[in-house]
Amino acid sequence: MELKKAYKCANCGYGKMIHEIIDCEIGDASCDKVIIPAIEVDIYDTCGKKFFGYEAALKLEIVK
């Protein structure tokens, strides 16, 4: 877990951004869930708002 710059969250106005590698679950109520492993994401530690970089967005778009 790597701490990023201390920008205030646009969602809640608080928190610190943390860089993590997570398994991301996508899908909706009409289909099965799909888990994409090892996605790099920046997450605010207070509200959980996630920001995906370019490579992560490409991985997620391929699955769609």
N, CA, C and O atoms as CSV, one atom per row, in Angstrom:
chain,resi,resn,atom,element,x,y,z
A,1,MET,N,N,0.847,-1.164,0.000
A,1,MET,CA,C,0.000,0.000,0.000
A,1,MET,C,C,0.899,1.236,0.000
A,1,MET,O,O,1.742,1.394,0.883
A,2,GLU,N,N,0.720,2.101,-0.981
A,2,GLU,CA,C,1.555,3.279,-1.137
A,2,GLU,C,C,0.689,4.521,-0.997
A,2,GLU,O,O,-0.339,4.632,-1.664
A,3,LEU,N,N,1.088,5.464,-0.136
A,3,LEU,CA,C,0.344,6.696,0.069
A,3,LEU,C,C,0.635,7.662,-1.069
A,3,LEU,O,O,1.796,7.903,-1.400
A,4,LYS,N,N,-0.404,8.212,-1.663
A,4,LYS,CA,C,-0.259,9.170,-2.750
A,4,LYS,C,C,-0.329,10.586,-2.194
A,4,LYS,O,O,-0.336,10.775,-0.978
A,5,LYS,N,N,-0.379,11.584,-3.079
A,5,LYS,CA,C,-0.464,12.978,-2.664
A,5,LYS,C,C,-1.739,13.216,-1.856
A,5,LYS,O,O,-2.740,12.528,-2.055
A,6,ALA,N,N,-1.703,14.173,-0.962
A,6,ALA,CA,C,-2.812,14.432,-0.042
A,6,ALA,C,C,-3.846,15.388,-0.651
A,6,ALA,O,O,-4.127,16.438,-0.072
A,7,TYR,N,N,-4.405,15.042,-1.793
A,7,TYR,CA,C,-5.483,15.826,-2.370
A,7,TYR,C,C,-6.763,15.500,-1.614
A,7,TYR,O,O,-6.991,14.351,-1.237
A,8,LYS,N,N,-7.593,16.509,-1.392
A,8,LYS,CA,C,-8.880,16.250,-0.760
A,8,LYS,C,C,-9.792,15.549,-1.761
A,8,LYS,O,O,-9.773,15.848,-2.955
A,9,CYS,N,N,-10.579,14.621,-1.259
A,9,CYS,CA,C,-11.490,13.857,-2.096
A,9,CYS,C,C,-12.614,14.749,-2.612
A,9,CYS,O,O,-13.201,15.508,-1.842
A,10,ALA,N,N,-12.918,14.667,-3.901
A,10,ALA,CA,C,-14.021,15.423,-4.488
A,10,ALA,C,C,-15.370,14.878,-4.029
A,10,ALA,O,O,-16.379,15.580,-4.093
A,11,ASN,N,N,-15.388,13.638,-3.570
A,11,ASN,CA,C,-16.622,12.998,-3.133
A,11,ASN,C,C,-16.997,13.407,-1.707
A,11,ASN,O,O,-18.136,13.804,-1.460
A,12,CYS,N,N,-16.044,13.314,-0.758
A,12,CYS,CA,C,-16.363,13.581,0.649
A,12,CYS,C,C,-15.614,14.777,1.232
A,12,CYS,O,O,-15.984,15.272,2.296
A,13,GLY,N,N,-14.562,15.251,0.551
A,13,GLY,CA,C,-13.806,16.397,1.037
A,13,GLY,C,C,-12.740,16.068,2.067
A,13,GLY,O,O,-12.096,16.978,2.590
A,14,TYR,N,N,-12.535,14.797,2.370
A,14,TYR,CA,C,-11.567,14.381,3.390
A,14,TYR,C,C,-10.681,13.274,2.844
A,14,TYR,O,O,-10.777,12.895,1.676
A,15,GLY,N,N,-9.827,12.770,3.704
A,15,GLY,CA,C,-9.094,11.546,3.420
A,15,GLY,C,C,-7.796,11.721,2.677
A,15,GLY,O,O,-7.441,12.810,2.225
A,16,LYS,N,N,-7.101,10.610,2.566
A,16,LYS,CA,C,-5.848,10.520,1.829
A,16,LYS,C,C,-5.991,9.442,0.777
A,16,LYS,O,O,-6.677,8.439,0.976
A,17,MET,N,N,-5.325,9.668,-0.354
A,17,MET,CA,C,-5.378,8.712,-1.442
A,17,MET,C,C,-4.320,7.634,-1.233
A,17,MET,O,O,-3.157,7.936,-0.965
A,18,ILE,N,N,-4.729,6.391,-1.358
A,18,ILE,CA,C,-3.836,5.256,-1.188
A,18,ILE,C,C,-3.802,4.450,-2.476
A,18,ILE,O,O,-4.844,4.182,-3.074
A,19,HIS,N,N,-2.602,4.064,-2.903
A,19,HIS,CA,C,-2.439,3.263,-4.121
A,19,HIS,C,C,-2.452,1.792,-3.727
A,19,HIS,O,O,-1.661,1.368,-2.885
A,20,GLU,N,N,-3.341,1.016,-4.328
A,20,GLU,CA,C,-3.445,-0.409,-4.021
A,20,GLU,C,C,-3.599,-1.225,-5.294
A,20,GLU,O,O,-3.929,-0.697,-6.356
A,21,ILE,N,N,-3.356,-2.508,-5.165
A,21,ILE,CA,C,-3.643,-3.467,-6.230
A,21,ILE,C,C,-4.739,-4.370,-5.688
A,21,ILE,O,O,-4.564,-5.048,-4.676
A,22,ILE,N,N,-5.880,-4.367,-6.385
A,22,ILE,CA,C,-7.053,-5.086,-5.898
A,22,ILE,C,C,-7.591,-6.032,-6.969
A,22,ILE,O,O,-7.238,-5.927,-8.144
A,23,ASP,N,N,-8.441,-6.946,-6.546
A,23,ASP,CA,C,-9.236,-7.744,-7.478
A,23,ASP,C,C,-10.559,-7.006,-7.632
A,23,ASP,O,O,-11.256,-6.777,-6.643
A,24,CYS,N,N,-10.911,-6.637,-8.841
A,24,CYS,CA,C,-12.080,-5.808,-9.100
A,24,CYS,C,C,-13.228,-6.674,-9.606
A,24,CYS,O,O,-13.061,-7.457,-10.541
A,25,GLU,N,N,-14.386,-6.529,-8.984
A,25,GLU,CA,C,-15.578,-7.271,-9.376
A,25,GLU,C,C,-16.496,-6.338,-10.162
A,25,GLU,O,O,-16.863,-5.266,-9.680
A,26,ILE,N,N,-16.867,-6.755,-11.382
A,26,ILE,CA,C,-17.775,-5.944,-12.185
A,26,ILE,C,C,-18.968,-6.784,-12.612
A,26,ILE,O,O,-18.914,-8.014,-12.604
A,27,GLY,N,N,-20.031,-6.112,-12.977
A,27,GLY,CA,C,-21.254,-6.768,-13.398
A,27,GLY,C,C,-22.445,-5.985,-12.897
A,27,GLY,O,O,-22.292,-5.019,-12.149
A,28,ASP,N,N,-23.636,-6.398,-13.309
A,28,ASP,CA,C,-24.844,-5.748,-12.816
A,28,ASP,C,C,-25.878,-6.810,-12.470
A,28,ASP,O,O,-25.588,-8.005,-12.531
A,29,ALA,N,N,-27.069,-6.384,-12.113
A,29,ALA,CA,C,-28.097,-7.319,-11.652
A,29,ALA,C,C,-28.546,-8.291,-12.740
A,29,ALA,O,O,-29.053,-9.368,-12.427
A,30,SER,N,N,-28.369,-7.932,-14.005
A,30,SER,CA,C,-28.863,-8.779,-15.089
A,30,SER,C,C,-27.856,-9.825,-15.568
A,30,SER,O,O,-28.192,-10.654,-16.414
A,31,CYS,N,N,-26.620,-9.804,-15.040
A,31,CYS,CA,C,-25.626,-10.777,-15.507
A,31,CYS,C,C,-24.761,-11.258,-14.345
A,31,CYS,O,O,-24.840,-10.733,-13.235
A,32,ASP,N,N,-23.951,-12.247,-14.616
A,32,ASP,CA,C,-23.034,-12.769,-13.613
A,32,ASP,C,C,-21.919,-11.763,-13.340
A,32,ASP,O,O,-21.602,-10.926,-14.184
A,33,LYS,N,N,-21.341,-11.856,-12.171
A,33,LYS,CA,C,-20.210,-11.010,-11.793
A,33,LYS,C,C,-18.924,-11.608,-12.364
A,33,LYS,O,O,-18.774,-12.825,-12.467
A,34,VAL,N,N,-18.006,-10.718,-12.729
A,34,VAL,CA,C,-16.701,-11.116,-13.245
A,34,VAL,C,C,-15.645,-10.471,-12.362
A,34,VAL,O,O,-15.752,-9.291,-12.025
A,35,ILE,N,N,-14.633,-11.231,-11.986
A,35,ILE,CA,C,-13.546,-10.701,-11.160
A,35,ILE,C,C,-12.300,-10.560,-12.028
A,35,ILE,O,O,-11.833,-11.524,-12.635
A,36,ILE,N,N,-11.770,-9.335,-12.074
A,36,ILE,CA,C,-10.527,-9.064,-12.790
A,36,ILE,C,C,-9.430,-8.911,-11.741
A,36,ILE,O,O,-9.495,-8.004,-10.911
A,37,PRO,N,N,-8.425,-9.785,-11.764
A,37,PRO,CA,C,-7.378,-9.741,-10.733
A,37,PRO,C,C,-6.336,-8.656,-11.001
A,37,PRO,O,O,-6.114,-8.255,-12.143
A,38,ALA,N,N,-5.711,-8.196,-9.934
A,38,ALA,CA,C,-4.539,-7.311,-9.973
A,38,ALA,C,C,-4.761,-6.021,-10.754
A,38,ALA,O,O,-4.028,-5.726,-11.698
A,39,ILE,N,N,-5.767,-5.260,-10.360
A,39,ILE,CA,C,-6.038,-3.957,-10.963
A,39,ILE,C,C,-5.425,-2.884,-10.056
A,39,ILE,O,O,-5.691,-2.866,-8.854
A,40,GLU,N,N,-4.604,-1.987,-10.626
A,40,GLU,CA,C,-4.040,-0.888,-9.851
A,40,GLU,C,C,-5.076,0.219,-9.740
A,40,GLU,O,O,-5.682,0.619,-10.734
A,41,VAL,N,N,-5.274,0.712,-8.515
A,41,VAL,CA,C,-6.304,1.709,-8.265
A,41,VAL,C,C,-5.849,2.640,-7.148
A,41,VAL,O,O,-5.130,2.227,-6.238
A,42,ASP,N,N,-6.274,3.901,-7.224
A,42,ASP,CA,C,-6.067,4.857,-6.140
A,42,ASP,C,C,-7.389,4.978,-5.403
A,42,ASP,O,O,-8.424,5.240,-6.016
A,43,ILE,N,N,-7.359,4.785,-4.074
A,43,ILE,CA,C,-8.577,4.756,-3.262
A,43,ILE,C,C,-8.434,5.766,-2.129
A,43,ILE,O,O,-7.388,5.843,-1.484
A,44,TYR,N,N,-9.496,6.543,-1.890
A,44,TYR,CA,C,-9.513,7.412,-0.714
A,44,TYR,C,C,-9.846,6.582,0.504
A,44,TYR,O,O,-10.783,5.783,0.489
A,45,ASP,N,N,-9.065,6.777,1.575
A,45,ASP,CA,C,-9.203,5.938,2.767
A,45,ASP,C,C,-10.457,6.224,3.590
A,45,ASP,O,O,-10.830,5.392,4.416
A,46,THR,N,N,-11.117,7.354,3.402
A,46,THR,CA,C,-12.305,7.670,4.199
A,46,THR,C,C,-13.595,7.175,3.563
A,46,THR,O,O,-14.393,6.511,4.224
A,47,CYS,N,N,-13.811,7.487,2.290
A,47,CYS,CA,C,-15.093,7.155,1.644
A,47,CYS,C,C,-15.003,5.973,0.681
A,47,CYS,O,O,-16.032,5.424,0.286
A,48,GLY,N,N,-13.778,5.569,0.293
A,48,GLY,CA,C,-13.616,4.433,-0.601
A,48,GLY,C,C,-13.735,4.763,-2.080
A,48,GLY,O,O,-13.740,3.852,-2.908
A,49,LYS,N,N,-13.832,6.043,-2.437
A,49,LYS,CA,C,-13.910,6.457,-3.841
A,49,LYS,C,C,-12.676,5.950,-4.573
A,49,LYS,O,O,-11.553,6.130,-4.103
A,50,LYS,N,N,-12.886,5.310,-5.735
A,50,LYS,CA,C,-11.793,4.699,-6.496
A,50,LYS,C,C,-11.529,5.473,-7.775
A,50,LYS,O,O,-12.452,5.970,-8.421
A,51,PHE,N,N,-10.247,5.567,-8.132
A,51,PHE,CA,C,-9.813,6.170,-9.382
A,51,PHE,C,C,-8.917,5.174,-10.097
A,51,PHE,O,O,-7.901,4.743,-9.553
A,52,PHE,N,N,-9.295,4.805,-11.327
A,52,PHE,CA,C,-8.557,3.828,-12.109
A,52,PHE,C,C,-7.683,4.545,-13.117
A,52,PHE,O,O,-8.117,5.501,-13.760
A,53,GLY,N,N,-6.438,4.078,-13.256
A,53,GLY,CA,C,-5.522,4.620,-14.245
A,53,GLY,C,C,-5.839,4.074,-15.634
A,53,GLY,O,O,-6.780,3.301,-15.812
A,54,TYR,N,N,-5.052,4.483,-16.596
A,54,TYR,CA,C,-5.277,4.109,-17.992
A,54,TYR,C,C,-5.220,2.598,-18.211
A,54,TYR,O,O,-6.117,2.031,-18.834
A,55,GLU,N,N,-4.177,1.944,-17.706
A,55,GLU,CA,C,-4.032,0.496,-17.907
A,55,GLU,C,C,-5.154,-0.286,-17.234
A,55,GLU,O,O,-5.651,-1.268,-17.786
A,56,ALA,N,N,-5.550,0.151,-16.044
A,56,ALA,CA,C,-6.656,-0.507,-15.341
A,56,ALA,C,C,-7.955,-0.338,-16.115
A,56,ALA,O,O,-8.747,-1.275,-16.220
A,57,ALA,N,N,-8.173,0.847,-16.651
A,57,ALA,CA,C,-9.382,1.099,-17.427
A,57,ALA,C,C,-9.422,0.228,-18.681
A,57,ALA,O,O,-10.489,-0.245,-19.073
A,58,LEU,N,N,-8.266,0.013,-19.310
A,58,LEU,CA,C,-8.215,-0.866,-20.483
A,58,LEU,C,C,-8.587,-2.298,-20.123
A,58,LEU,O,O,-9.338,-2.947,-20.851
A,59,LYS,N,N,-8.064,-2.795,-18.998
A,59,LYS,CA,C,-8.407,-4.152,-18.563
A,59,LYS,C,C,-9.901,-4.276,-18.315
A,59,LYS,O,O,-10.515,-5.271,-18.701
A,60,LEU,N,N,-10.488,-3.279,-17.677
A,60,LEU,CA,C,-11.919,-3.326,-17.381
A,60,LEU,C,C,-12.758,-3.202,-18.654
A,60,LEU,O,O,-13.809,-3.834,-18.767
A,61,GLU,N,N,-12.311,-2.408,-19.593
A,61,GLU,CA,C,-13.062,-2.218,-20.846
A,61,GLU,C,C,-13.069,-3.473,-21.697
A,61,GLU,O,O,-14.060,-3.750,-22.373
A,62,ILE,N,N,-11.988,-4.236,-21.681
A,62,ILE,CA,C,-11.914,-5.476,-22.465
A,62,ILE,C,C,-12.981,-6.463,-22.013
A,62,ILE,O,O,-13.560,-7.179,-22.830
A,63,VAL,N,N,-13.240,-6.497,-20.707
A,63,VAL,CA,C,-14.210,-7.432,-20.156
A,63,VAL,C,C,-15.638,-7.028,-20.498
A,63,VAL,O,O,-16.502,-7.884,-20.684
A,64,LYS,N,N,-15.885,-5.731,-20.580
A,64,LYS,CA,C,-17.238,-5.255,-20.899
A,64,LYS,C,C,-17.668,-5.820,-22.193
A,64,LYS,O,O,-18.778,-5.546,-22.648
